[in-house]
Amino acid sequence: MRICGLEEQIHVIDNKVTVDEIIKDIVRTKEISDPFYIFDVGDLVHKAKIWQQKLPRVKPFYAVKCNDNSLVLETLAAFGMNFDCASKAEIKKVLDLGVNPSRIIFANPA
């Protein structure tokens, strides 16, 4: 399991630790004034593999505005996912990962 959002820090956590234990440890040991989230990159990898197995002809476009965390985007890019960007900043972030522009659509700008 990985923890992201603490100034983009990533921590690898033993799988035997529960989410509740991780949250309690963060709250107890760190001075946090901003929100944070816990992200299991293994779960994303698992779901991307299932998508490719069950729907191999469907090419999804991930809405970057949902979560633009670099680890999320890098993982999806590695699985050949496409990206739905709503701003120039989102396009730049995805292009900076080395994603081919043909895998990016610009839609629904805010």
DACORHU-V896266 format. One record per residue. N is the residue number from 1. SS is DSSP state (a for helix, b for strand, c for the rest). PSI is psi in whole degrees, -180 to 180 (none if undefined). D_LAST is the distance of its C-alpha to the last C-alpha in whole Angstrom. Layout:
# DACORHU-V896266
n	ss	psi	d_last
N	SS	PSI	D_LAST
N	SS	PSI	D_LAST
This chain:
# DACORHU-V896266
n	ss	psi	d_last
1	c	146	32
2	b	148	30
3	b	127	29
4	b	162	25
5	b	-15	23
6	b	81	26
7	c	42	25
8	c	24	24
9	b	146	28
10	b	131	29
11	b	133	32
12	b	128	34
13	c	143	36
14	c	134	39
15	c	-16	38
16	c	-10	41
17	c	135	39
18	c	161	37
19	a	-42	33
20	a	-41	35
21	a	-39	37
22	a	-47	35
23	a	-48	33
24	a	-40	36
25	a	-43	37
26	a	-48	34
27	a	-37	34
28	a	-36	38
29	a	-11	38
30	c	148	35
31	c	101	33
32	c	124	30
33	c	-10	28
34	c	157	24
35	c	156	23
36	c	167	24
37	b	160	24
38	b	134	27
39	b	130	26
40	c	99	29
41	a	-29	28
42	a	-37	31
43	a	-41	29
44	a	-44	26
45	a	-46	29
46	a	-46	31
47	a	-36	28
48	a	-40	27
49	a	-43	31
50	a	-45	31
51	a	-49	28
52	a	-34	30
53	a	-44	33
54	a	-32	33
55	c	61	30
56	c	-25	31
57	c	-12	30
58	c	123	26
59	c	99	24
60	c	156	21
61	b	111	17
62	b	128	16
63	b	106	13
64	a	-32	12
65	a	-18	10
66	a	-41	13
67	c	108	15
68	c	22	15
69	c	134	19
70	a	-38	21
71	a	-41	24
72	a	-49	21
73	a	-42	20
74	a	-41	23
75	a	-48	25
76	a	-40	23
77	a	-40	23
78	a	-27	27
79	c	8	27
80	c	15	26
81	c	155	22
82	b	169	20
83	b	138	16
84	b	111	13
85	b	142	10
86	c	7	7
87	c	164	8
88	a	-37	11
89	a	-40	12
90	a	-42	12
91	a	-46	14
92	a	-44	16
93	a	-42	17
94	a	-43	18
95	a	-37	20
96	c	-19	21
97	c	-6	23
98	c	13	24
99	c	134	22
100	c	134	23
101	a	-25	21
102	a	-13	22
103	a	13	20
104	b	134	17
105	b	148	14
106	b	110	11
107	c	156	9
108	c	52	6
109	c	142	4
110	c	none	0
